[in-house]
């Protein structure tokens, strides 16, 4: 499936809960192997497959941790 959007995770806000990973219907988010300043393995975009649905954004409990873009426009 072609990429219709993309998402970004701010590793300094992510607490590694994994809710965005579970919510992603395209399985395009994973845990990073790096540890952020809070001591967590933050989520990260795998680099392809995002459809810009925003499920990750809406399930994330941390404000400002996830931004979703669809067809060049910021969705959330």
PEVEN-V688514 format. One record per pair of residues at least 12 apart in sequence whose C-alpha atoms are under 8 Angstrom apart, sorted by the first residue. I is the first residue (numbers start at 1). J is the second residue. D is the distance in whole Angstrom. If there is no record, write none. Layout:
I	J	D
I	J	D
This chain:
1	49	7
2	49	6
3	48	6
3	49	5
3	50	5
3	51	6
4	49	8
4	50	6
4	51	5
4	52	6
4	70	6
4	71	6
5	50	5
5	51	5
5	52	5
5	68	7
5	69	5
5	70	4
5	71	6
5	72	7
6	45	8
6	47	8
6	48	7
6	49	8
6	50	5
6	51	7
6	52	6
6	68	6
6	69	5
6	70	7
7	45	6
7	50	7
7	52	7
7	66	7
7	67	6
7	68	4
7	69	6
8	44	7
8	45	7
8	66	6
8	67	5
8	68	6
9	42	8
9	43	7
9	44	6
9	45	7
9	65	6
9	66	5
9	67	7
10	64	7
10	65	5
10	66	6
11	36	6
11	42	6
11	43	7
11	65	7
12	36	6
12	37	6
12	38	7
12	65	8
13	62	7
13	63	8
13	64	7
13	65	5
14	40	8
14	42	5
14	43	7
14	62	7
14	65	5
15	38	7
15	40	6
15	41	7
15	42	6
15	62	8
16	31	7
16	40	6
16	41	5
16	42	5
16	43	6
18	31	8
18	43	7
19	56	7
19	59	6
19	60	6
20	43	8
20	55	7
20	56	4
20	57	7
20	59	6
20	60	6
21	43	7
21	56	7
23	55	6
23	56	6
23	59	7
24	55	6
24	56	6
26	49	6
26	50	7
26	51	8
27	49	8
28	45	6
28	46	5
28	47	7
28	48	7
28	49	6
28	50	6
29	43	7
29	44	6
29	45	5
29	46	6
30	43	5
30	44	5
30	45	7
30	46	7
31	43	4
31	44	6
32	44	6
51	70	7
52	68	6
52	69	6
52	70	5
52	75	8
53	70	8
54	68	6
54	75	7
54	76	7
57	76	7
